[in-house]
Amino acid sequence: MPQMYCDCCHKQTAHKVVLKRCESENASMLRSLVCFFSTVLQGDHYVKMEKQYFCRRCNHQNVPLAASITNIKAA
Ligand SMILES: [Zn+2]
């Protein structure tokens, strides 16, 4: 279970990961952006699955932009 910073708890908490298929028809602007960045960062061009992270404490959804960037392998 990934540890992430929660905007609601204001500290690192455990998060549950929910995979959701990107649906551009119903997507909001933010959702589309998150989906786009996750696709680019993961190089996952075929199966567009959006990872959603929910805080285990308060169930607030957090977007791991910084975490995704630091998880990229250098080599
Ligand atoms: Zn929280």
PDB file of the backbone (N, CA, C, O) and the ligand in Angstrom, with CONECT records:
HET     ZN  A 101       1
ATOM      1  N   MET A   1       0.839  -1.198   0.000  1.00  0.00           N
ATOM      2  CA  MET A   1       0.000   0.000   0.000  1.00  0.00           C
ATOM      3  C   MET A   1       0.878   1.254   0.000  1.00  0.00           C
ATOM      4  O   MET A   1       1.685   1.434   0.912  1.00  0.00           O
ATOM      5  N   PRO A   2       0.739   2.104  -0.984  1.00  0.00           N
ATOM      6  CA  PRO A   2       1.631   3.265  -1.118  1.00  0.00           C
ATOM      7  C   PRO A   2       1.398   4.311  -0.041  1.00  0.00           C
ATOM      8  O   PRO A   2       0.266   4.584   0.361  1.00  0.00           O
ATOM      9  N   GLN A   3       2.493   4.883   0.408  1.00  0.00           N
ATOM     10  CA  GLN A   3       2.422   6.001   1.344  1.00  0.00           C
ATOM     11  C   GLN A   3       2.444   7.296   0.534  1.00  0.00           C
ATOM     12  O   GLN A   3       3.340   7.514  -0.282  1.00  0.00           O
ATOM     13  N   MET A   4       1.463   8.138   0.767  1.00  0.00           N
ATOM     14  CA  MET A   4       1.392   9.394   0.033  1.00  0.00           C
ATOM     15  C   MET A   4       1.009  10.521   0.971  1.00  0.00           C
ATOM     16  O   MET A   4       0.470  10.312   2.058  1.00  0.00           O
ATOM     17  N   TYR A   5       1.307  11.714   0.510  1.00  0.00           N
ATOM     18  CA  TYR A   5       0.890  12.887   1.280  1.00  0.00           C
ATOM     19  C   TYR A   5      -0.589  13.155   1.043  1.00  0.00           C
ATOM     20  O   TYR A   5      -1.047  13.241  -0.097  1.00  0.00           O
ATOM     21  N   CYS A   6      -1.310  13.280   2.114  1.00  0.00           N
ATOM     22  CA  CYS A   6      -2.740  13.554   2.007  1.00  0.00           C
ATOM     23  C   CYS A   6      -3.004  15.028   2.277  1.00  0.00           C
ATOM     24  O   CYS A   6      -2.592  15.570   3.302  1.00  0.00           O
ATOM     25  N   ASP A   7      -3.701  15.668   1.337  1.00  0.00           N
ATOM     26  CA  ASP A   7      -4.023  17.086   1.488  1.00  0.00           C
ATOM     27  C   ASP A   7      -4.958  17.322   2.667  1.00  0.00           C
ATOM     28  O   ASP A   7      -4.968  18.395   3.271  1.00  0.00           O
ATOM     29  N   CYS A   8      -5.732  16.306   2.977  1.00  0.00           N
ATOM     30  CA  CYS A   8      -6.727  16.444   4.034  1.00  0.00           C
ATOM     31  C   CYS A   8      -6.098  16.216   5.414  1.00  0.00           C
ATOM     32  O   CYS A   8      -6.349  16.968   6.356  1.00  0.00           O
ATOM     33  N   CYS A   9      -5.274  15.161   5.515  1.00  0.00           N
ATOM     34  CA  CYS A   9      -4.643  14.836   6.798  1.00  0.00           C
ATOM     35  C   CYS A   9      -3.398  15.685   7.024  1.00  0.00           C
ATOM     36  O   CYS A   9      -2.924  15.801   8.154  1.00  0.00           O
ATOM     37  N   HIS A  10      -2.867  16.277   5.963  1.00  0.00           N
ATOM     38  CA  HIS A  10      -1.649  17.096   6.022  1.00  0.00           C
ATOM     39  C   HIS A  10      -0.453  16.292   6.497  1.00  0.00           C
ATOM     40  O   HIS A  10       0.404  16.806   7.216  1.00  0.00           O
ATOM     41  N   LYS A  11      -0.394  15.029   6.094  1.00  0.00           N
ATOM     42  CA  LYS A  11       0.777  14.210   6.397  1.00  0.00           C
ATOM     43  C   LYS A  11       0.752  12.958   5.521  1.00  0.00           C
ATOM     44  O   LYS A  11      -0.217  12.705   4.805  1.00  0.00           O
ATOM     45  N   GLN A  12       1.819  12.189   5.589  1.00  0.00           N
ATOM     46  CA  GLN A  12       1.907  10.951   4.829  1.00  0.00           C
ATOM     47  C   GLN A  12       0.985   9.911   5.449  1.00  0.00           C
ATOM     48  O   GLN A  12       1.049   9.639   6.648  1.00  0.00           O
ATOM     49  N   THR A  13       0.135   9.341   4.620  1.00  0.00           N
ATOM     50  CA  THR A  13      -0.763   8.291   5.088  1.00  0.00           C
ATOM     51  C   THR A  13      -0.776   7.162   4.074  1.00  0.00           C
ATOM     52  O   THR A  13      -0.348   7.333   2.933  1.00  0.00           O
ATOM     53  N   ALA A  14      -1.265   6.021   4.494  1.00  0.00           N
ATOM     54  CA  ALA A  14      -1.424   4.895   3.575  1.00  0.00           C
ATOM     55  C   ALA A  14      -2.602   5.161   2.648  1.00  0.00           C
ATOM     56  O   ALA A  14      -3.632   5.689   3.067  1.00  0.00           O
ATOM     57  N   HIS A  15      -2.433   4.788   1.377  1.00  0.00           N
ATOM     58  CA  HIS A  15      -3.490   5.002   0.402  1.00  0.00           C
ATOM     59  C   HIS A  15      -3.847   3.684  -0.274  1.00  0.00           C
ATOM     60  O   HIS A  15      -2.998   2.822  -0.504  1.00  0.00           O
ATOM     61  N   LYS A  16      -5.101   3.565  -0.573  1.00  0.00           N
ATOM     62  CA  LYS A  16      -5.515   2.432  -1.402  1.00  0.00           C
ATOM     63  C   LYS A  16      -5.554   2.889  -2.850  1.00  0.00           C
ATOM     64  O   LYS A  16      -5.885   4.039  -3.139  1.00  0.00           O
ATOM     65  N   VAL A  17      -5.214   1.985  -3.758  1.00  0.00           N
ATOM     66  CA  VAL A  17      -5.143   2.311  -5.171  1.00  0.00           C
ATOM     67  C   VAL A  17      -6.333   1.681  -5.893  1.00  0.00           C
ATOM     68  O   VAL A  17      -6.595   0.485  -5.769  1.00  0.00           O
ATOM     69  N   VAL A  18      -7.037   2.508  -6.641  1.00  0.00           N
ATOM     70  CA  VAL A  18      -8.164   2.027  -7.428  1.00  0.00           C
ATOM     71  C   VAL A  18      -7.860   2.278  -8.899  1.00  0.00           C
ATOM     72  O   VAL A  18      -7.628   3.417  -9.304  1.00  0.00           O
ATOM     73  N   LEU A  19      -7.860   1.227  -9.688  1.00  0.00           N
ATOM     74  CA  LEU A  19      -7.638   1.380 -11.123  1.00  0.00           C
ATOM     75  C   LEU A  19      -8.965   1.637 -11.817  1.00  0.00           C
ATOM     76  O   LEU A  19      -9.941   0.908 -11.638  1.00  0.00           O
ATOM     77  N   LYS A  20      -8.969   2.700 -12.615  1.00  0.00           N
ATOM     78  CA  LYS A  20     -10.202   3.038 -13.299  1.00  0.00           C
ATOM     79  C   LYS A  20      -9.897   3.330 -14.759  1.00  0.00           C
ATOM     80  O   LYS A  20      -8.923   4.014 -15.074  1.00  0.00           O
ATOM     81  N   ARG A  21     -10.714   2.820 -15.628  1.00  0.00           N
ATOM     82  CA  ARG A  21     -10.527   3.064 -17.048  1.00  0.00           C
ATOM     83  C   ARG A  21     -10.836   4.523 -17.372  1.00  0.00           C
ATOM     84  O   ARG A  21     -11.823   5.078 -16.890  1.00  0.00           O
ATOM     85  N   CYS A  22      -9.993   5.135 -18.185  1.00  0.00           N
ATOM     86  CA  CYS A  22     -10.214   6.528 -18.544  1.00  0.00           C
ATOM     87  C   CYS A  22     -11.397   6.632 -19.494  1.00  0.00           C
ATOM     88  O   CYS A  22     -11.462   5.937 -20.507  1.00  0.00           O
ATOM     89  N   GLU A  23     -12.318   7.500 -19.154  1.00  0.00           N
ATOM     90  CA  GLU A  23     -13.476   7.715 -20.012  1.00  0.00           C
ATOM     91  C   GLU A  23     -13.506   9.180 -20.424  1.00  0.00           C
ATOM     92  O   GLU A  23     -13.960  10.047 -19.677  1.00  0.00           O
ATOM     93  N   SER A  24     -13.012   9.435 -21.627  1.00  0.00           N
ATOM     94  CA  SER A  24     -12.849  10.819 -22.053  1.00  0.00           C
ATOM     95  C   SER A  24     -14.194  11.518 -22.216  1.00  0.00           C
ATOM     96  O   SER A  24     -14.278  12.739 -22.080  1.00  0.00           O
ATOM     97  N   GLU A  25     -15.246  10.754 -22.506  1.00  0.00           N
ATOM     98  CA  GLU A  25     -16.549  11.383 -22.714  1.00  0.00           C
ATOM     99  C   GLU A  25     -17.030  12.099 -21.459  1.00  0.00           C
ATOM    100  O   GLU A  25     -17.519  13.227 -21.508  1.00  0.00           O
ATOM    101  N   ASN A  26     -16.876  11.403 -20.325  1.00  0.00           N
ATOM    102  CA  ASN A  26     -17.429  11.941 -19.084  1.00  0.00           C
ATOM    103  C   ASN A  26     -16.382  12.632 -18.232  1.00  0.00           C
ATOM    104  O   ASN A  26     -16.671  13.117 -17.138  1.00  0.00           O
ATOM    105  N   ALA A  27     -15.156  12.670 -18.749  1.00  0.00           N
ATOM    106  CA  ALA A  27     -14.068  13.156 -17.912  1.00  0.00           C
ATOM    107  C   ALA A  27     -14.135  14.667 -17.739  1.00  0.00           C
ATOM    108  O   ALA A  27     -14.481  15.405 -18.662  1.00  0.00           O
ATOM    109  N   SER A  28     -13.799  15.097 -16.556  1.00  0.00           N
ATOM    110  CA  SER A  28     -13.639  16.518 -16.314  1.00  0.00           C
ATOM    111  C   SER A  28     -12.283  16.953 -16.850  1.00  0.00           C
ATOM    112  O   SER A  28     -11.474  16.120 -17.261  1.00  0.00           O
ATOM    113  N   MET A  29     -12.040  18.240 -16.845  1.00  0.00           N
ATOM    114  CA  MET A  29     -10.758  18.756 -17.303  1.00  0.00           C
ATOM    115  C   MET A  29      -9.620  18.200 -16.466  1.00  0.00           C
ATOM    116  O   MET A  29      -8.600  17.768 -17.001  1.00  0.00           O
ATOM    117  N   LEU A  30      -9.797  18.213 -15.157  1.00  0.00           N
ATOM    118  CA  LEU A  30      -8.757  17.709 -14.258  1.00  0.00           C
ATOM    119  C   LEU A  30      -8.535  16.225 -14.481  1.00  0.00           C
ATOM    120  O   LEU A  30      -7.396  15.763 -14.543  1.00  0.00           O
ATOM    121  N   ARG A  31      -9.627  15.476 -14.603  1.00  0.00           N
ATOM    122  CA  ARG A  31      -9.529  14.038 -14.813  1.00  0.00           C
ATOM    123  C   ARG A  31      -8.766  13.734 -16.101  1.00  0.00           C
ATOM    124  O   ARG A  31      -7.941  12.822 -16.145  1.00  0.00           O
ATOM    125  N   SER A  32      -9.048  14.500 -17.136  1.00  0.00           N
ATOM    126  CA  SER A  32      -8.367  14.303 -18.408  1.00  0.00           C
ATOM    127  C   SER A  32      -6.877  14.586 -18.282  1.00  0.00           C
ATOM    128  O   SER A  32      -6.049  13.870 -18.844  1.00  0.00           O
ATOM    129  N   LEU A  33      -6.550  15.624 -17.546  1.00  0.00           N
ATOM    130  CA  LEU A  33      -5.147  15.977 -17.337  1.00  0.00           C
ATOM    131  C   LEU A  33      -4.428  14.880 -16.568  1.00  0.00           C
ATOM    132  O   LEU A  33      -3.322  14.488 -16.939  1.00  0.00           O
ATOM    133  N   VAL A  34      -5.032  14.386 -15.516  1.00  0.00           N
ATOM    134  CA  VAL A  34      -4.441  13.319 -14.714  1.00  0.00           C
ATOM    135  C   VAL A  34      -4.231  12.083 -15.574  1.00  0.00           C
ATOM    136  O   VAL A  34      -3.186  11.435 -15.513  1.00  0.00           O
ATOM    137  N   CYS A  35      -5.223  11.774 -16.361  1.00  0.00           N
ATOM    138  CA  CYS A  35      -5.146  10.614 -17.241  1.00  0.00           C
ATOM    139  C   CYS A  35      -4.034  10.787 -18.258  1.00  0.00           C
ATOM    140  O   CYS A  35      -3.271   9.857 -18.519  1.00  0.00           O
ATOM    141  N   PHE A  36      -3.945  11.968 -18.827  1.00  0.00           N
ATOM    142  CA  PHE A  36      -2.914  12.254 -19.821  1.00  0.00           C
ATOM    143  C   PHE A  36      -1.524  12.103 -19.221  1.00  0.00           C
ATOM    144  O   PHE A  36      -0.649  11.473 -19.816  1.00  0.00           O
ATOM    145  N   PHE A  37      -1.322  12.683 -18.038  1.00  0.00           N
ATOM    146  CA  PHE A  37      -0.003  12.635 -17.415  1.00  0.00           C
ATOM    147  C   PHE A  37       0.354  11.212 -17.003  1.00  0.00           C
ATOM    148  O   PHE A  37       1.500  10.794 -17.167  1.00  0.00           O
ATOM    149  N   SER A  38      -0.594  10.474 -16.480  1.00  0.00           N
ATOM    150  CA  SER A  38      -0.304   9.104 -16.069  1.00  0.00           C
ATOM    151  C   SER A  38       0.042   8.260 -17.289  1.00  0.00           C
ATOM    152  O   SER A  38       0.888   7.369 -17.213  1.00  0.00           O
ATOM    153  N   THR A  39      -0.609   8.537 -18.406  1.00  0.00           N
ATOM    154  CA  THR A  39      -0.312   7.812 -19.636  1.00  0.00           C
ATOM    155  C   THR A  39       1.098   8.113 -20.118  1.00  0.00           C
ATOM    156  O   THR A  39       1.842   7.211 -20.502  1.00  0.00           O
ATOM    157  N   VAL A  40       1.455   9.390 -20.092  1.00  0.00           N
ATOM    158  CA  VAL A  40       2.788   9.811 -20.527  1.00  0.00           C
ATOM    159  C   VAL A  40       3.865   9.260 -19.602  1.00  0.00           C
ATOM    160  O   VAL A  40       4.873   8.717 -20.054  1.00  0.00           O
ATOM    161  N   LEU A  41       3.636   9.409 -18.298  1.00  0.00           N
ATOM    162  CA  LEU A  41       4.648   9.023 -17.316  1.00  0.00           C
ATOM    163  C   LEU A  41       4.877   7.515 -17.313  1.00  0.00           C
ATOM    164  O   LEU A  41       6.008   7.060 -17.148  1.00  0.00           O
ATOM    165  N   GLN A  42       3.839   6.762 -17.489  1.00  0.00           N
ATOM    166  CA  GLN A  42       3.964   5.309 -17.427  1.00  0.00           C
ATOM    167  C   GLN A  42       4.243   4.703 -18.793  1.00  0.00           C
ATOM    168  O   GLN A  42       4.552   3.515 -18.889  1.00  0.00           O
ATOM    169  N   GLY A  43       4.142   5.488 -19.835  1.00  0.00           N
ATOM    170  CA  GLY A  43       4.354   4.954 -21.174  1.00  0.00           C
ATOM    171  C   GLY A  43       3.323   3.908 -21.544  1.00  0.00           C
ATOM    172  O   GLY A  43       3.579   3.014 -22.350  1.00  0.00           O
ATOM    173  N   ASP A  44       2.168   4.034 -20.949  1.00  0.00           N
ATOM    174  CA  ASP A  44       1.133   3.021 -21.128  1.00  0.00           C
ATOM    175  C   ASP A  44       0.113   3.525 -22.142  1.00  0.00           C
ATOM    176  O   ASP A  44      -0.935   4.056 -21.775  1.00  0.00           O
ATOM    177  N   HIS A  45       0.434   3.354 -23.408  1.00  0.00           N
ATOM    178  CA  HIS A  45      -0.375   3.977 -24.448  1.00  0.00           C
ATOM    179  C   HIS A  45      -1.537   3.101 -24.899  1.00  0.00           C
ATOM    180  O   HIS A  45      -2.427   3.568 -25.609  1.00  0.00           O
ATOM    181  N   TYR A  46      -1.533   1.846 -24.494  1.00  0.00           N
ATOM    182  CA  TYR A  46      -2.528   0.916 -25.033  1.00  0.00           C
ATOM    183  C   TYR A  46      -3.697   0.723 -24.085  1.00  0.00           C
ATOM    184  O   TYR A  46      -4.860   0.788 -24.481  1.00  0.00           O
ATOM    185  N   VAL A  47      -3.367   0.489 -22.847  1.00  0.00           N
ATOM    186  CA  VAL A  47      -4.432   0.347 -21.858  1.00  0.00           C
ATOM    187  C   VAL A  47      -4.455   1.596 -21.002  1.00  0.00           C
ATOM    188  O   VAL A  47      -3.600   1.791 -20.138  1.00  0.00           O
ATOM    189  N   LYS A  48      -5.422   2.420 -21.246  1.00  0.00           N
ATOM    190  CA  LYS A  48      -5.482   3.671 -20.500  1.00  0.00           C
ATOM    191  C   LYS A  48      -6.231   3.435 -19.189  1.00  0.00           C
ATOM    192  O   LYS A  48      -7.454   3.556 -19.107  1.00  0.00           O
ATOM    193  N   MET A  49      -5.448   3.094 -18.173  1.00  0.00           N
ATOM    194  CA  MET A  49      -6.028   2.903 -16.856  1.00  0.00           C
ATOM    195  C   MET A  49      -5.540   4.003 -15.932  1.00  0.00           C
ATOM    196  O   MET A  49      -4.339   4.248 -15.812  1.00  0.00           O
ATOM    197  N   GLU A  50      -6.457   4.640 -15.304  1.00  0.00           N
ATOM    198  CA  GLU A  50      -6.120   5.724 -14.399  1.00  0.00           C
ATOM    199  C   GLU A  50      -6.035   5.194 -12.974  1.00  0.00           C
ATOM    200  O   GLU A  50      -6.953   4.536 -12.483  1.00  0.00           O
ATOM    201  N   LYS A  51      -4.923   5.492 -12.325  1.00  0.00           N
ATOM    202  CA  LYS A  51      -4.778   5.088 -10.928  1.00  0.00           C
ATOM    203  C   LYS A  51      -5.315   6.177 -10.030  1.00  0.00           C
ATOM    204  O   LYS A  51      -4.904   7.334 -10.116  1.00  0.00           O
ATOM    205  N   GLN A  52      -6.218   5.803  -9.187  1.00  0.00           N
ATOM    206  CA  GLN A  52      -6.761   6.758  -8.232  1.00  0.00           C
ATOM    207  C   GLN A  52      -6.320   6.346  -6.839  1.00  0.00           C
ATOM    208  O   GLN A  52      -6.410   5.174  -6.471  1.00  0.00           O
ATOM    209  N   TYR A  53      -5.848   7.304  -6.073  1.00  0.00           N
ATOM    210  CA  TYR A  53      -5.335   7.037  -4.734  1.00  0.00           C
ATOM    211  C   TYR A  53      -6.273   7.669  -3.704  1.00  0.00           C
ATOM    212  O   TYR A  53      -6.580   8.860  -3.752  1.00  0.00           O
ATOM    213  N   PHE A  54      -6.709   6.829  -2.778  1.00  0.00           N
ATOM    214  CA  PHE A  54      -7.605   7.313  -1.730  1.00  0.00           C
ATOM    215  C   PHE A  54      -6.963   7.102  -0.371  1.00  0.00           C
ATOM    216  O   PHE A  54      -6.479   6.016  -0.056  1.00  0.00           O
ATOM    217  N   CYS A  55      -6.968   8.155   0.424  1.00  0.00           N
ATOM    218  CA  CYS A  55      -6.426   8.080   1.762  1.00  0.00           C
ATOM    219  C   CYS A  55      -7.214   7.071   2.596  1.00  0.00           C
ATOM    220  O   CYS A  55      -8.445   7.065   2.589  1.00  0.00           O
ATOM    221  N   ARG A  56      -6.474   6.211   3.319  1.00  0.00           N
ATOM    222  CA  ARG A  56      -7.145   5.200   4.123  1.00  0.00           C
ATOM    223  C   ARG A  56      -7.779   5.823   5.365  1.00  0.00           C
ATOM    224  O   ARG A  56      -8.695   5.254   5.959  1.00  0.00           O
ATOM    225  N   ARG A  57      -7.290   6.973   5.742  1.00  0.00           N
ATOM    226  CA  ARG A  57      -7.801   7.588   6.959  1.00  0.00           C
ATOM    227  C   ARG A  57      -9.092   8.354   6.705  1.00  0.00           C
ATOM    228  O   ARG A  57     -10.084   8.172   7.411  1.00  0.00           O
ATOM    229  N   CYS A  58      -9.069   9.217   5.685  1.00  0.00           N
ATOM    230  CA  CYS A  58     -10.205  10.111   5.484  1.00  0.00           C
ATOM    231  C   CYS A  58     -10.897   9.876   4.138  1.00  0.00           C
ATOM    232  O   CYS A  58     -11.905  10.512   3.828  1.00  0.00           O
ATOM    233  N   ASN A  59     -10.345   8.961   3.349  1.00  0.00           N
ATOM    234  CA  ASN A  59     -10.934   8.606   2.055  1.00  0.00           C
ATOM    235  C   ASN A  59     -10.888   9.752   1.058  1.00  0.00           C
ATOM    236  O   ASN A  59     -11.635   9.752   0.080  1.00  0.00           O
ATOM    237  N   HIS A  60     -10.023  10.722   1.292  1.00  0.00           N
ATOM    238  CA  HIS A  60      -9.847  11.826   0.354  1.00  0.00           C
ATOM    239  C   HIS A  60      -8.993  11.349  -0.819  1.00  0.00           C
ATOM    240  O   HIS A  60      -7.984  10.670  -0.627  1.00  0.00           O
ATOM    241  N   GLN A  61      -9.410  11.712  -2.043  1.00  0.00           N
ATOM    242  CA  GLN A  61      -8.627  11.302  -3.206  1.00  0.00           C
ATOM    243  C   GLN A  61      -7.470  12.262  -3.408  1.00  0.00           C
ATOM    244  O   GLN A  61      -7.654  13.479  -3.432  1.00  0.00           O
ATOM    245  N   ASN A  62      -6.271  11.700  -3.553  1.00  0.00           N
ATOM    246  CA  ASN A  62      -5.073  12.513  -3.775  1.00  0.00           C
ATOM    247  C   ASN A  62      -4.438  12.144  -5.111  1.00  0.00           C
ATOM    248  O   ASN A  62      -4.474  10.993  -5.545  1.00  0.00           O
ATOM    249  N   VAL A  63      -3.853  13.162  -5.750  1.00  0.00           N
ATOM    250  CA  VAL A  63      -3.230  12.963  -7.048  1.00  0.00           C
ATOM    251  C   VAL A  63      -1.716  12.944  -6.882  1.00  0.00           C
ATOM    252  O   VAL A  63      -1.126  13.960  -6.513  1.00  0.00           O
ATOM    253  N   PRO A  64      -1.079  11.813  -7.148  1.00  0.00           N
ATOM    254  CA  PRO A  64       0.355  11.644  -6.856  1.00  0.00           C
ATOM    255  C   PRO A  64       1.246  12.112  -7.990  1.00  0.00           C
ATOM    256  O   PRO A  64       2.002  11.317  -8.548  1.00  0.00           O
ATOM    257  N   LEU A  65       1.171  13.384  -8.340  1.00  0.00           N
ATOM    258  CA  LEU A  65       2.016  13.872  -9.427  1.00  0.00           C
ATOM    259  C   LEU A  65       3.494  13.781  -9.061  1.00  0.00           C
ATOM    260  O   LEU A  65       4.293  13.269  -9.845  1.00  0.00           O
ATOM    261  N   ALA A  66       3.866  14.271  -7.881  1.00  0.00           N
ATOM    262  CA  ALA A  66       5.259  14.240  -7.453  1.00  0.00           C
ATOM    263  C   ALA A  66       5.738  12.801  -7.294  1.00  0.00           C
ATOM    264  O   ALA A  66       6.862  12.468  -7.670  1.00  0.00           O
ATOM    265  N   ALA A  67       4.891  11.962  -6.741  1.00  0.00           N
ATOM    266  CA  ALA A  67       5.258  10.563  -6.514  1.00  0.00           C
ATOM    267  C   ALA A  67       5.500   9.866  -7.848  1.00  0.00           C
ATOM    268  O   ALA A  67       6.429   9.070  -7.980  1.00  0.00           O
ATOM    269  N   SER A  68       4.663  10.168  -8.832  1.00  0.00           N
ATOM    270  CA  SER A  68       4.821   9.533 -10.138  1.00  0.00           C
ATOM    271  C   SER A  68       6.152   9.921 -10.776  1.00  0.00           C
ATOM    272  O   SER A  68       6.826   9.092 -11.387  1.00  0.00           O
ATOM    273  N   ILE A  69       6.516  11.182 -10.627  1.00  0.00           N
ATOM    274  CA  ILE A  69       7.744  11.664 -11.240  1.00  0.00           C
ATOM    275  C   ILE A  69       8.970  11.005 -10.583  1.00  0.00           C
ATOM    276  O   ILE A  69       9.907  10.595 -11.268  1.00  0.00           O
ATOM    277  N   THR A  70       8.945  10.913  -9.258  1.00  0.00           N
ATOM    278  CA  THR A  70      10.095  10.339  -8.561  1.00  0.00           C
ATOM    279  C   THR A  70      10.188   8.832  -8.755  1.00  0.00           C
ATOM    280  O   THR A  70      11.239   8.237  -8.519  1.00  0.00           O
ATOM    281  N   ASN A  71       9.100   8.220  -9.181  1.00  0.00           N
ATOM    282  CA  ASN A  71       9.117   6.775  -9.379  1.00  0.00           C
ATOM    283  C   ASN A  71       9.651   6.361 -10.733  1.00  0.00           C
ATOM    284  O   ASN A  71       9.852   5.174 -10.989  1.00  0.00           O
ATOM    285  N   ILE A  72       9.885   7.336 -11.605  1.00  0.00           N
ATOM    286  CA  ILE A  72      10.425   7.016 -12.925  1.00  0.00           C
ATOM    287  C   ILE A  72      11.853   6.502 -12.792  1.00  0.00           C
ATOM    288  O   ILE A  72      12.696   7.109 -12.133  1.00  0.00           O
ATOM    289  N   LYS A  73      12.094   5.378 -13.432  1.00  0.00           N
ATOM    290  CA  LYS A  73      13.439   4.809 -13.360  1.00  0.00           C
ATOM    291  C   LYS A  73      14.373   5.583 -14.291  1.00  0.00           C
ATOM    292  O   LYS A  73      14.022   5.885 -15.432  1.00  0.00           O
ATOM    293  N   ALA A  74      15.542   5.892 -13.794  1.00  0.00           N
ATOM    294  CA  ALA A  74      16.495   6.712 -14.532  1.00  0.00           C
ATOM    295  C   ALA A  74      17.040   5.969 -15.751  1.00  0.00           C
ATOM    296  O   ALA A  74      17.269   6.570 -16.801  1.00  0.00           O
ATOM    297  N   ALA A  75      17.239   4.693 -15.608  1.00  0.00           N
ATOM    298  CA  ALA A  75      17.845   3.939 -16.705  1.00  0.00           C
ATOM    299  C   ALA A  75      16.807   3.044 -17.367  1.00  0.00           C
ATOM    300  O   ALA A  75      17.125   2.327 -18.316  1.00  0.00           O
TER     301      ALA A  75
HETATM  302 ZN    ZN A 101      -6.315  11.781   4.530  1.00  0.00          ZN2+
END
